[in-house]
Amino acid sequence: NSETYVLRVPGGVVGRFAQDYPGIPAFQTGQRYLVFIRGNQHDFFPVVGISQGVFRILSNTQGQQVVVRDDHIGHAGLRALSTLTQDAPTLDKFIQDIRTRLTPATPAPGSNLP
């Protein structure tokens, strides 16, 4: 995908100066993320639910791309990370499930719902 999206979040490092906010997820260069965003360039931290809206895209032992909550990775440790990726939904399934949940339900024919 050739599209570029700039996400503005507080914190970072410039030269010998660093700015860090406890409790706010830190994105790492070279990692892939799926992020739910609201209020970019307007809100202090534009990720929905702070850490709840950050998912890391990893590969499981079968080579499938899977989605894992980023805050679960930090608590799991390296040994349990393989367990997290084995139990995680694939990226395609995760996106499909989100789209399904965001699609309004169509009322059944003959129902009284508007």
URSULPE-V747362 format. One record per residue. RES is the residue in three letters. SS is DSSP state (hx for helix, st for strand, lp for the rest). PHI is phi as a letter, one per 40 degrees, with the letter a starting at -180 (999 if undefined). NEAR is the number of other C-alpha atoms within 8 Angstrom. Layout:
BEGIN
[[RES SS PHI NEAR] [RES SS PHI NEAR]]
END
This chain:
BEGIN
[[ASN lp 999 2] [SER lp c 3] [GLU lp c 4] [THR lp b 4] [TYR lp b 4] [VAL lp c 4] [LEU lp b 6] [ARG lp c 8] [VAL st b 7] [PRO lp c 9] [GLY lp g 8] [GLY st h 7] [VAL st b 8] [VAL st b 6] [GLY lp g 5] [ARG lp c 5] [PHE st b 6] [ALA st b 9] [GLN st b 8] [ASP lp b 7] [TYR lp b 7] [PRO lp d 4] [GLY lp g 5] [ILE lp c 8] [PRO lp d 8] [ALA lp b 4] [PHE lp c 5] [GLN lp b 5] [THR lp d 4] [GLY lp g 4] [GLN lp c 8] [ARG st b 7] [TYR st b 8] [LEU st b 9] [VAL st b 8] [PHE lp c 8] [ILE st b 9] [ARG lp a 8] [GLY lp g 8] [ASN lp d 11] [GLN lp g 8] [HIS lp b 6] [ASP lp c 8] [PHE lp d 7] [PHE st b 10] [PRO lp c 14] [VAL st c 14] [VAL lp c 10] [GLY lp g 6] [ILE hx f 11] [SER hx c 12] [GLN hx c 9] [GLY hx c 11] [VAL st b 15] [PHE st b 12] [ARG st c 12] [ILE st c 13] [LEU st b 10] [SER st b 10] [ASN lp c 11] [THR lp c 7] [GLN lp c 5] [GLY lp g 6] [GLN lp c 8] [GLN st c 10] [VAL st b 13] [VAL st b 15] [VAL st b 14] [ARG st d 10] [ASP hx c 10] [ASP hx c 10] [HIS hx c 8] [ILE hx c 11] [GLY hx c 7] [HIS hx c 6] [ALA hx c 10] [GLY hx g 8] [LEU hx c 6] [ARG hx c 7] [ALA hx c 8] [LEU hx c 10] [SER hx c 10] [THR hx c 8] [LEU hx c 11] [THR hx c 13] [GLN hx c 8] [ASP hx c 6] [ALA lp c 9] [PRO lp c 9] [THR st c 10] [LEU hx d 10] [ASP hx c 6] [LYS hx c 8] [PHE hx d 10] [ILE hx c 8] [GLN hx c 8] [ASP hx c 8] [ILE hx c 8] [ARG hx c 8] [THR hx c 7] [ARG hx c 7] [LEU hx c 6] [THR lp c 6] [PRO lp c 5] [ALA lp c 4] [THR lp c 4] [PRO lp c 7] [ALA lp c 5] [PRO lp d 4] [GLY lp g 4] [SER lp c 6] [ASN lp c 4] [LEU lp c 4] [PRO lp c 3]]
END
